[in-house]
Amino acid sequence: MMKKAAVLAASFVVTGLPVCAYAEQTFDSAAKPPEVWTPPLFDVQQWDWIQVDTGEWVKGRLKVLLDESVEIDSDHFDLISIDWEDVAYIRTGRVMSVLMEGGDIILGRLTTESGKLMIGGEPVEFEQVVGIASASPREFDLWTADVSVGLNFRSGNVEQKDLNTKVSLKRRTVKNSTRMSYTGNYSESSSEQIANNHSAEVTHDYRVSNRWFFRPVQAQYYRDPFQNRAAEWTLGFGGGYQIFDTPKLDWLVAAGPGYQRTEYVDVAPGEDRTIATPALLLSSFYDQELTDNIDILFEYQVTLTETKGGRAKHDFYTALDVDLTSRLDLRIAGSWKRIESPQPDSNGITPEKDDFTATLGLNLEI
């Protein structure tokens, strides 16, 4: 009995030691103050960080600073907006280019201190900030692109092939914005072309204030043999107003004088095949993120000329994008082109004024 009691006592001591050790370790750990985490000072990927008033941190790419909020693009949460009253601290990992109201550009990392905006350690008045963009030395970081393709094949009683493409490029700095685009539509039925039109456009905008911009150049090329247009060049300049400029909504309008030169495929006897005329260019661009997965796009331009140049050429394009992945979208698109006064050919046949196109395809965001 004495031997059995000794064995039980030894077992109790051995099994109780880890519990006591664990209890002692837990007590000591709880007695220590919690560590205050801060982002690493050296970040290879140069992330931007925002700390909210609860102490939580958000990592991503700073997109825009607004009067009442700041927007940051997070890999996990996507684009989120945080009220200034909830922001405790901001630190950008990248050198930013900041355009001030007077036209000065300040380079530096953005931080906040006691509720004030700091650029490179120097305080600035937030109301004087016109725009913010990355000051990355890599040219690639300044560009974005969209490539949209739609295909349609039919066989049987009707052999038809349709190809619709649209490519958009945009280069943006804190002061300048350059847009380039190409649109092409080709259709073939029973080995006969029934549509073959192409247009390319480039615009360059220079921001002169928080909303107004100067457009020193706007150039467009257009070709559509079925509209009796072998080649058409339009060159102009002007100015515009940025109605909205946020990561979720981009809306601008522009206007200006220009010059249009049109070469017709075929004209009636006695008519000039090449027409040059002054022009007035009016345009609007609207791009909005409706939800986290759906975007909508509207582009419209009207070119007003003399009657011999077509009088008015309307070009409207709209697209609805539904996210399939982070880069690939399902695109439902439509376009409308109208020439108010088409040029008859040598047989007296006048092209239809309106052309409509509807497309279902894919859009790649780069």
Contacts in CASP RR format, 6 or more apart in sequence:
PFRMAT RR
TARGET T0000
AUTHOR 0000-0000-0000
METHOD contacts of the structure
MODEL  1
MMKKAAVLAASFVVTGLPVCAYAEQTFDSAAKPPEVWTPPLFDVQQWDWI
QVDTGEWVKGRLKVLLDESVEIDSDHFDLISIDWEDVAYIRTGRVMSVLM
EGGDIILGRLTTESGKLMIGGEPVEFEQVVGIASASPREFDLWTADVSVG
LNFRSGNVEQKDLNTKVSLKRRTVKNSTRMSYTGNYSESSSEQIANNHSA
EVTHDYRVSNRWFFRPVQAQYYRDPFQNRAAEWTLGFGGGYQIFDTPKLD
WLVAAGPGYQRTEYVDVAPGEDRTIATPALLLSSFYDQELTDNIDILFEY
QVTLTETKGGRAKHDFYTALDVDLTSRLDLRIAGSWKRIESPQPDSNGIT
PEKDDFTATLGLNLEI
37 57 0 8 1.000
39 47 0 8 1.000
39 49 0 8 1.000
39 57 0 8 1.000
39 59 0 8 1.000
39 91 0 8 1.000
43 93 0 8 1.000
46 93 0 8 1.000
46 94 0 8 1.000
47 59 0 8 1.000
47 60 0 8 1.000
47 61 0 8 1.000
47 93 0 8 1.000
48 59 0 8 1.000
48 60 0 8 1.000
48 61 0 8 1.000
48 62 0 8 1.000
48 72 0 8 1.000
48 90 0 8 1.000
48 91 0 8 1.000
48 92 0 8 1.000
48 93 0 8 1.000
48 94 0 8 1.000
48 110 0 8 1.000
49 57 0 8 1.000
49 58 0 8 1.000
49 59 0 8 1.000
49 60 0 8 1.000
49 89 0 8 1.000
49 90 0 8 1.000
49 91 0 8 1.000
49 92 0 8 1.000
49 93 0 8 1.000
50 57 0 8 1.000
50 58 0 8 1.000
50 62 0 8 1.000
50 70 0 8 1.000
50 72 0 8 1.000
50 82 0 8 1.000
50 87 0 8 1.000
50 89 0 8 1.000
50 90 0 8 1.000
51 57 0 8 1.000
51 58 0 8 1.000
51 87 0 8 1.000
51 88 0 8 1.000
51 89 0 8 1.000
51 90 0 8 1.000
52 58 0 8 1.000
52 82 0 8 1.000
52 86 0 8 1.000
52 87 0 8 1.000
52 88 0 8 1.000
53 85 0 8 1.000
53 86 0 8 1.000
53 87 0 8 1.000
53 88 0 8 1.000
55 88 0 8 1.000
58 72 0 8 1.000
58 74 0 8 1.000
58 77 0 8 1.000
58 80 0 8 1.000
58 82 0 8 1.000
59 74 0 8 1.000
59 75 0 8 1.000
60 72 0 8 1.000
60 73 0 8 1.000
60 74 0 8 1.000
60 75 0 8 1.000
61 72 0 8 1.000
61 73 0 8 1.000
62 70 0 8 1.000
62 71 0 8 1.000
62 72 0 8 1.000
62 90 0 8 1.000
62 92 0 8 1.000
62 96 0 8 1.000
62 110 0 8 1.000
62 132 0 8 1.000
63 71 0 8 1.000
63 72 0 8 1.000
63 73 0 8 1.000
63 79 0 8 1.000
63 247 0 8 1.000
64 70 0 8 1.000
64 71 0 8 1.000
64 132 0 8 1.000
64 245 0 8 1.000
64 246 0 8 1.000
64 247 0 8 1.000
65 117 0 8 1.000
65 126 0 8 1.000
65 129 0 8 1.000
65 132 0 8 1.000
66 246 0 8 1.000
68 83 0 8 1.000
68 84 0 8 1.000
69 81 0 8 1.000
69 82 0 8 1.000
69 83 0 8 1.000
69 84 0 8 1.000
70 81 0 8 1.000
70 82 0 8 1.000
70 84 0 8 1.000
70 87 0 8 1.000
70 90 0 8 1.000
71 79 0 8 1.000
71 80 0 8 1.000
71 81 0 8 1.000
71 82 0 8 1.000
71 246 0 8 1.000
71 247 0 8 1.000
71 248 0 8 1.000
72 79 0 8 1.000
72 80 0 8 1.000
72 82 0 8 1.000
73 79 0 8 1.000
73 247 0 8 1.000
74 80 0 8 1.000
78 292 0 8 1.000
79 247 0 8 1.000
79 248 0 8 1.000
79 289 0 8 1.000
87 112 0 8 1.000
89 111 0 8 1.000
89 112 0 8 1.000
90 110 0 8 1.000
90 111 0 8 1.000
90 112 0 8 1.000
91 109 0 8 1.000
91 110 0 8 1.000
91 111 0 8 1.000
92 109 0 8 1.000
92 110 0 8 1.000
92 111 0 8 1.000
93 109 0 8 1.000
94 109 0 8 1.000
94 134 0 8 1.000
94 135 0 8 1.000
94 136 0 8 1.000
95 107 0 8 1.000
95 108 0 8 1.000
95 109 0 8 1.000
95 134 0 8 1.000
95 135 0 8 1.000
95 136 0 8 1.000
96 107 0 8 1.000
96 108 0 8 1.000
96 109 0 8 1.000
96 110 0 8 1.000
96 119 0 8 1.000
96 132 0 8 1.000
96 133 0 8 1.000
96 134 0 8 1.000
96 135 0 8 1.000
97 105 0 8 1.000
97 106 0 8 1.000
97 107 0 8 1.000
97 132 0 8 1.000
97 133 0 8 1.000
97 134 0 8 1.000
97 135 0 8 1.000
97 173 0 8 1.000
97 174 0 8 1.000
98 105 0 8 1.000
98 106 0 8 1.000
98 107 0 8 1.000
98 108 0 8 1.000
98 110 0 8 1.000
98 119 0 8 1.000
98 124 0 8 1.000
98 129 0 8 1.000
98 131 0 8 1.000
98 132 0 8 1.000
98 174 0 8 1.000
99 105 0 8 1.000
99 129 0 8 1.000
99 130 0 8 1.000
99 131 0 8 1.000
99 132 0 8 1.000
99 174 0 8 1.000
99 175 0 8 1.000
99 207 0 8 1.000
100 106 0 8 1.000
100 124 0 8 1.000
100 128 0 8 1.000
100 129 0 8 1.000
100 130 0 8 1.000
101 127 0 8 1.000
101 128 0 8 1.000
101 129 0 8 1.000
101 130 0 8 1.000
101 209 0 8 1.000
101 210 0 8 1.000
102 128 0 8 1.000
102 130 0 8 1.000
103 130 0 8 1.000
105 174 0 8 1.000
105 175 0 8 1.000
106 119 0 8 1.000
106 120 0 8 1.000
106 122 0 8 1.000
106 124 0 8 1.000
107 119 0 8 1.000
107 135 0 8 1.000
108 119 0 8 1.000
108 120 0 8 1.000
108 135 0 8 1.000
109 119 0 8 1.000
109 120 0 8 1.000
110 117 0 8 1.000
110 118 0 8 1.000
110 119 0 8 1.000
110 120 0 8 1.000
110 132 0 8 1.000
111 118 0 8 1.000
111 120 0 8 1.000
111 121 0 8 1.000
112 118 0 8 1.000
113 123 0 8 1.000
116 123 0 8 1.000
116 126 0 8 1.000
117 123 0 8 1.000
117 124 0 8 1.000
117 126 0 8 1.000
117 129 0 8 1.000
118 124 0 8 1.000
130 207 0 8 1.000
130 209 0 8 1.000
130 210 0 8 1.000
131 174 0 8 1.000
131 207 0 8 1.000
131 210 0 8 1.000
132 174 0 8 1.000
133 142 0 8 1.000
133 172 0 8 1.000
133 173 0 8 1.000
133 174 0 8 1.000
134 141 0 8 1.000
134 142 0 8 1.000
135 174 0 8 1.000
136 142 0 8 1.000
142 171 0 8 1.000
142 172 0 8 1.000
142 173 0 8 1.000
143 169 0 8 1.000
143 170 0 8 1.000
143 171 0 8 1.000
144 169 0 8 1.000
144 170 0 8 1.000
144 172 0 8 1.000
144 365 0 8 1.000
144 366 0 8 1.000
145 167 0 8 1.000
145 168 0 8 1.000
145 169 0 8 1.000
145 170 0 8 1.000
145 365 0 8 1.000
145 366 0 8 1.000
146 166 0 8 1.000
146 167 0 8 1.000
146 168 0 8 1.000
146 363 0 8 1.000
146 364 0 8 1.000
146 365 0 8 1.000
146 366 0 8 1.000
147 165 0 8 1.000
147 166 0 8 1.000
147 167 0 8 1.000
147 363 0 8 1.000
147 364 0 8 1.000
147 366 0 8 1.000
148 164 0 8 1.000
148 165 0 8 1.000
148 166 0 8 1.000
148 167 0 8 1.000
148 319 0 8 1.000
148 331 0 8 1.000
148 333 0 8 1.000
148 361 0 8 1.000
148 362 0 8 1.000
148 363 0 8 1.000
148 364 0 8 1.000
149 163 0 8 1.000
149 164 0 8 1.000
149 165 0 8 1.000
149 361 0 8 1.000
149 362 0 8 1.000
150 162 0 8 1.000
150 163 0 8 1.000
150 164 0 8 1.000
150 165 0 8 1.000
150 331 0 8 1.000
150 359 0 8 1.000
150 360 0 8 1.000
150 361 0 8 1.000
150 362 0 8 1.000
151 162 0 8 1.000
151 163 0 8 1.000
151 164 0 8 1.000
151 361 0 8 1.000
152 160 0 8 1.000
152 161 0 8 1.000
152 162 0 8 1.000
152 163 0 8 1.000
153 160 0 8 1.000
153 161 0 8 1.000
153 162 0 8 1.000
154 160 0 8 1.000
154 161 0 8 1.000
158 189 0 8 1.000
158 190 0 8 1.000
159 189 0 8 1.000
159 190 0 8 1.000
159 191 0 8 1.000
160 187 0 8 1.000
160 188 0 8 1.000
160 189 0 8 1.000
160 190 0 8 1.000
161 186 0 8 1.000
161 187 0 8 1.000
161 188 0 8 1.000
161 189 0 8 1.000
162 185 0 8 1.000
162 186 0 8 1.000
162 187 0 8 1.000
162 195 0 8 1.000
163 184 0 8 1.000
163 185 0 8 1.000
163 186 0 8 1.000
163 187 0 8 1.000
164 184 0 8 1.000
164 185 0 8 1.000
164 186 0 8 1.000
164 333 0 8 1.000
164 357 0 8 1.000
164 359 0 8 1.000
164 361 0 8 1.000
165 182 0 8 1.000
165 183 0 8 1.000
165 184 0 8 1.000
166 181 0 8 1.000
166 182 0 8 1.000
166 183 0 8 1.000
166 184 0 8 1.000
166 317 0 8 1.000
166 333 0 8 1.000
167 181 0 8 1.000
167 182 0 8 1.000
168 179 0 8 1.000
168 180 0 8 1.000
168 181 0 8 1.000
169 179 0 8 1.000
169 180 0 8 1.000
169 181 0 8 1.000
170 177 0 8 1.000
170 178 0 8 1.000
170 179 0 8 1.000
170 180 0 8 1.000
171 177 0 8 1.000
171 178 0 8 1.000
172 178 0 8 1.000
174 207 0 8 1.000
175 206 0 8 1.000
175 207 0 8 1.000
176 204 0 8 1.000
176 205 0 8 1.000
176 206 0 8 1.000
176 207 0 8 1.000
177 204 0 8 1.000
177 205 0 8 1.000
177 207 0 8 1.000
177 213 0 8 1.000
178 202 0 8 1.000
178 203 0 8 1.000
178 204 0 8 1.000
178 205 0 8 1.000
179 201 0 8 1.000
179 202 0 8 1.000
179 203 0 8 1.000
179 205 0 8 1.000
179 285 0 8 1.000
180 200 0 8 1.000
180 201 0 8 1.000
180 202 0 8 1.000
181 200 0 8 1.000
181 201 0 8 1.000
181 202 0 8 1.000
182 198 0 8 1.000
182 199 0 8 1.000
182 200 0 8 1.000
183 198 0 8 1.000
183 199 0 8 1.000
183 200 0 8 1.000
183 317 0 8 1.000
183 335 0 8 1.000
184 197 0 8 1.000
184 198 0 8 1.000
184 199 0 8 1.000
185 195 0 8 1.000
185 196 0 8 1.000
185 197 0 8 1.000
185 198 0 8 1.000
185 335 0 8 1.000
185 357 0 8 1.000
186 193 0 8 1.000
186 195 0 8 1.000
186 196 0 8 1.000
187 193 0 8 1.000
187 194 0 8 1.000
187 195 0 8 1.000
187 196 0 8 1.000
188 194 0 8 1.000
194 226 0 8 1.000
195 226 0 8 1.000
195 355 0 8 1.000
195 357 0 8 1.000
196 224 0 8 1.000
196 225 0 8 1.000
196 226 0 8 1.000
197 222 0 8 1.000
197 223 0 8 1.000
197 224 0 8 1.000
197 226 0 8 1.000
197 227 0 8 1.000
197 337 0 8 1.000
197 355 0 8 1.000
198 221 0 8 1.000
198 222 0 8 1.000
198 223 0 8 1.000
198 224 0 8 1.000
199 220 0 8 1.000
199 221 0 8 1.000
199 222 0 8 1.000
199 223 0 8 1.000
199 315 0 8 1.000
200 220 0 8 1.000
200 221 0 8 1.000
201 218 0 8 1.000
201 219 0 8 1.000
201 220 0 8 1.000
201 221 0 8 1.000
202 217 0 8 1.000
202 218 0 8 1.000
202 219 0 8 1.000
202 220 0 8 1.000
203 215 0 8 1.000
203 217 0 8 1.000
203 218 0 8 1.000
203 219 0 8 1.000
203 254 0 8 1.000
204 215 0 8 1.000
204 216 0 8 1.000
204 217 0 8 1.000
204 218 0 8 1.000
205 213 0 8 1.000
205 214 0 8 1.000
205 215 0 8 1.000
205 239 0 8 1.000
205 240 0 8 1.000
205 254 0 8 1.000
206 213 0 8 1.000
206 214 0 8 1.000
206 215 0 8 1.000
206 216 0 8 1.000
207 213 0 8 1.000
207 242 0 8 1.000
208 214 0 8 1.000
211 241 0 8 1.000
211 242 0 8 1.000
211 243 0 8 1.000
212 239 0 8 1.000
212 240 0 8 1.000
212 241 0 8 1.000
212 242 0 8 1.000
213 239 0 8 1.000
213 240 0 8 1.000
213 241 0 8 1.000
213 242 0 8 1.000
213 252 0 8 1.000
214 238 0 8 1.000
214 239 0 8 1.000
214 240 0 8 1.000
215 237 0 8 1.000
215 238 0 8 1.000
215 239 0 8 1.000
215 240 0 8 1.000
215 254 0 8 1.000
215 256 0 8 1.000
216 237 0 8 1.000
216 238 0 8 1.000
217 235 0 8 1.000
217 236 0 8 1.000
217 237 0 8 1.000
218 234 0 8 1.000
218 235 0 8 1.000
218 236 0 8 1.000
218 237 0 8 1.000
218 238 0 8 1.000
218 254 0 8 1.000
218 256 0 8 1.000
218 281 0 8 1.000
219 233 0 8 1.000
219 234 0 8 1.000
219 235 0 8 1.000
219 236 0 8 1.000
220 232 0 8 1.000
220 233 0 8 1.000
220 234 0 8 1.000
220 235 0 8 1.000
221 231 0 8 1.000
221 232 0 8 1.000
221 233 0 8 1.000
221 234 0 8 1.000
222 229 0 8 1.000
222 231 0 8 1.000
222 232 0 8 1.000
222 234 0 8 1.000
223 229 0 8 1.000
223 230 0 8 1.000
223 231 0 8 1.000
223 232 0 8 1.000
224 337 0 8 1.000
224 355 0 8 1.000
225 265 0 8 1.000
226 351 0 8 1.000
226 355 0 8 1.000
227 337 0 8 1.000
227 339 0 8 1.000
227 342 0 8 1.000
227 351 0 8 1.000
227 355 0 8 1.000
228 264 0 8 1.000
228 265 0 8 1.000
228 266 0 8 1.000
228 267 0 8 1.000
228 342 0 8 1.000
228 343 0 8 1.000
228 344 0 8 1.000
228 345 0 8 1.000
228 351 0 8 1.000
229 262 0 8 1.000
229 263 0 8 1.000
229 264 0 8 1.000
229 265 0 8 1.000
230 263 0 8 1.000
230 264 0 8 1.000
230 265 0 8 1.000
231 262 0 8 1.000
231 263 0 8 1.000
232 260 0 8 1.000
232 261 0 8 1.000
232 262 0 8 1.000
232 263 0 8 1.000
233 260 0 8 1.000
233 261 0 8 1.000
234 258 0 8 1.000
234 259 0 8 1.000
234 260 0 8 1.000
234 261 0 8 1.000
234 279 0 8 1.000
234 281 0 8 1.000
234 303 0 8 1.000
235 258 0 8 1.000
235 259 0 8 1.000
236 256 0 8 1.000
236 257 0 8 1.000
236 258 0 8 1.000
236 259 0 8 1.000
236 279 0 8 1.000
236 281 0 8 1.000
237 256 0 8 1.000
237 257 0 8 1.000
237 258 0 8 1.000
238 254 0 8 1.000
238 255 0 8 1.000
238 256 0 8 1.000
238 257 0 8 1.000
238 281 0 8 1.000
239 254 0 8 1.000
239 255 0 8 1.000
239 256 0 8 1.000
240 252 0 8 1.000
240 253 0 8 1.000
240 254 0 8 1.000
240 255 0 8 1.000
241 252 0 8 1.000
241 253 0 8 1.000
241 254 0 8 1.000
242 251 0 8 1.000
242 252 0 8 1.000
243 251 0 8 1.000
243 252 0 8 1.000
243 253 0 8 1.000
244 250 0 8 1.000
244 251 0 8 1.000
245 252 0 8 1.000
247 289 0 8 1.000
248 288 0 8 1.000
248 289 0 8 1.000
249 287 0 8 1.000
249 288 0 8 1.000
249 289 0 8 1.000
250 285 0 8 1.000
250 286 0 8 1.000
250 287 0 8 1.000
250 288 0 8 1.000
251 284 0 8 1.000
251 285 0 8 1.000
251 286 0 8 1.000
251 287 0 8 1.000
251 288 0 8 1.000
252 284 0 8 1.000
252 285 0 8 1.000
253 283 0 8 1.000
253 284 0 8 1.000
254 281 0 8 1.000
254 282 0 8 1.000
254 283 0 8 1.000
254 284 0 8 1.000
255 280 0 8 1.000
255 281 0 8 1.000
255 282 0 8 1.000
255 283 0 8 1.000
256 280 0 8 1.000
256 281 0 8 1.000
256 282 0 8 1.000
257 278 0 8 1.000
257 279 0 8 1.000
257 280 0 8 1.000
257 281 0 8 1.000
258 278 0 8 1.000
258 279 0 8 1.000
258 280 0 8 1.000
258 281 0 8 1.000
259 276 0 8 1.000
259 277 0 8 1.000
259 278 0 8 1.000
259 279 0 8 1.000
260 276 0 8 1.000
260 277 0 8 1.000
260 278 0 8 1.000
260 279 0 8 1.000
260 303 0 8 1.000
260 305 0 8 1.000
260 309 0 8 1.000
261 274 0 8 1.000
261 275 0 8 1.000
261 276 0 8 1.000
262 274 0 8 1.000
262 275 0 8 1.000
262 276 0 8 1.000
262 277 0 8 1.000
262 309 0 8 1.000
262 310 0 8 1.000
263 273 0 8 1.000
263 274 0 8 1.000
264 273 0 8 1.000
264 274 0 8 1.000
264 275 0 8 1.000
264 343 0 8 1.000
264 345 0 8 1.000
265 345 0 8 1.000
266 345 0 8 1.000
266 346 0 8 1.000
266 347 0 8 1.000
267 273 0 8 1.000
267 343 0 8 1.000
267 344 0 8 1.000
267 345 0 8 1.000
267 346 0 8 1.000
268 344 0 8 1.000
268 345 0 8 1.000
268 346 0 8 1.000
268 348 0 8 1.000
269 346 0 8 1.000
271 343 0 8 1.000
272 308 0 8 1.000
275 308 0 8 1.000
275 309 0 8 1.000
277 305 0 8 1.000
277 306 0 8 1.000
277 308 0 8 1.000
277 309 0 8 1.000
278 305 0 8 1.000
278 306 0 8 1.000
279 303 0 8 1.000
279 304 0 8 1.000
279 305 0 8 1.000
280 303 0 8 1.000
280 304 0 8 1.000
280 305 0 8 1.000
281 301 0 8 1.000
281 302 0 8 1.000
281 303 0 8 1.000
281 304 0 8 1.000
282 301 0 8 1.000
282 302 0 8 1.000
282 303 0 8 1.000
282 304 0 8 1.000
283 299 0 8 1.000
283 300 0 8 1.000
283 301 0 8 1.000
283 302 0 8 1.000
284 298 0 8 1.000
284 299 0 8 1.000
284 300 0 8 1.000
284 301 0 8 1.000
285 298 0 8 1.000
285 299 0 8 1.000
286 296 0 8 1.000
286 297 0 8 1.000
286 298 0 8 1.000
286 299 0 8 1.000
287 295 0 8 1.000
287 296 0 8 1.000
287 297 0 8 1.000
287 298 0 8 1.000
288 295 0 8 1.000
288 296 0 8 1.000
288 297 0 8 1.000
289 295 0 8 1.000
290 296 0 8 1.000
292 323 0 8 1.000
293 322 0 8 1.000
293 323 0 8 1.000
294 320 0 8 1.000
294 321 0 8 1.000
294 322 0 8 1.000
294 323 0 8 1.000
295 320 0 8 1.000
295 321 0 8 1.000
295 329 0 8 1.000
296 318 0 8 1.000
296 319 0 8 1.000
296 320 0 8 1.000
296 321 0 8 1.000
297 317 0 8 1.000
297 318 0 8 1.000
297 319 0 8 1.000
297 320 0 8 1.000
297 321 0 8 1.000
298 316 0 8 1.000
298 317 0 8 1.000
298 318 0 8 1.000
299 315 0 8 1.000
299 316 0 8 1.000
299 317 0 8 1.000
299 318 0 8 1.000
300 314 0 8 1.000
300 315 0 8 1.000
300 316 0 8 1.000
300 317 0 8 1.000
301 314 0 8 1.000
301 315 0 8 1.000
302 312 0 8 1.000
302 313 0 8 1.000
302 314 0 8 1.000
302 315 0 8 1.000
303 312 0 8 1.000
303 313 0 8 1.000
303 315 0 8 1.000
304 311 0 8 1.000
304 312 0 8 1.000
305 311 0 8 1.000
305 312 0 8 1.000
305 313 0 8 1.000
307 341 0 8 1.000
308 343 0 8 1.000
309 341 0 8 1.000
309 343 0 8 1.000
310 339 0 8 1.000
310 340 0 8 1.000
310 341 0 8 1.000
310 342 0 8 1.000
310 343 0 8 1.000
311 339 0 8 1.000
311 340 0 8 1.000
311 341 0 8 1.000
312 338 0 8 1.000
312 339 0 8 1.000
312 340 0 8 1.000
312 341 0 8 1.000
313 337 0 8 1.000
313 338 0 8 1.000
313 339 0 8 1.000
313 340 0 8 1.000
314 336 0 8 1.000
314 337 0 8 1.000
314 338 0 8 1.000
314 339 0 8 1.000
314 340 0 8 1.000
315 335 0 8 1.000
315 336 0 8 1.000
315 337 0 8 1.000
316 335 0 8 1.000
316 336 0 8 1.000
316 337 0 8 1.000
317 333 0 8 1.000
317 334 0 8 1.000
317 335 0 8 1.000
318 333 0 8 1.000
318 334 0 8 1.000
318 335 0 8 1.000
319 331 0 8 1.000
319 332 0 8 1.000
319 333 0 8 1.000
319 334 0 8 1.000
319 363 0 8 1.000
320 331 0 8 1.000
320 332 0 8 1.000
320 333 0 8 1.000
321 329 0 8 1.000
321 330 0 8 1.000
321 331 0 8 1.000
321 363 0 8 1.000
322 329 0 8 1.000
322 330 0 8 1.000
322 331 0 8 1.000
322 332 0 8 1.000
323 329 0 8 1.000
324 330 0 8 1.000
324 362 0 8 1.000
327 364 0 8 1.000
327 365 0 8 1.000
327 366 0 8 1.000
328 362 0 8 1.000
328 363 0 8 1.000
328 364 0 8 1.000
328 365 0 8 1.000
329 362 0 8 1.000
329 363 0 8 1.000
329 364 0 8 1.000
329 365 0 8 1.000
330 360 0 8 1.000
330 361 0 8 1.000
330 362 0 8 1.000
330 363 0 8 1.000
331 359 0 8 1.000
331 360 0 8 1.000
331 361 0 8 1.000
331 362 0 8 1.000
331 363 0 8 1.000
332 359 0 8 1.000
332 360 0 8 1.000
332 361 0 8 1.000
333 358 0 8 1.000
333 359 0 8 1.000
333 360 0 8 1.000
333 361 0 8 1.000
334 356 0 8 1.000
334 357 0 8 1.000
334 358 0 8 1.000
334 359 0 8 1.000
335 355 0 8 1.000
335 356 0 8 1.000
335 357 0 8 1.000
335 359 0 8 1.000
336 354 0 8 1.000
336 355 0 8 1.000
336 356 0 8 1.000
336 357 0 8 1.000
337 354 0 8 1.000
337 355 0 8 1.000
338 353 0 8 1.000
338 354 0 8 1.000
338 355 0 8 1.000
339 351 0 8 1.000
339 353 0 8 1.000
340 353 0 8 1.000
342 350 0 8 1.000
342 351 0 8 1.000
342 352 0 8 1.000
342 353 0 8 1.000
343 350 0 8 1.000
343 351 0 8 1.000
344 350 0 8 1.000
END
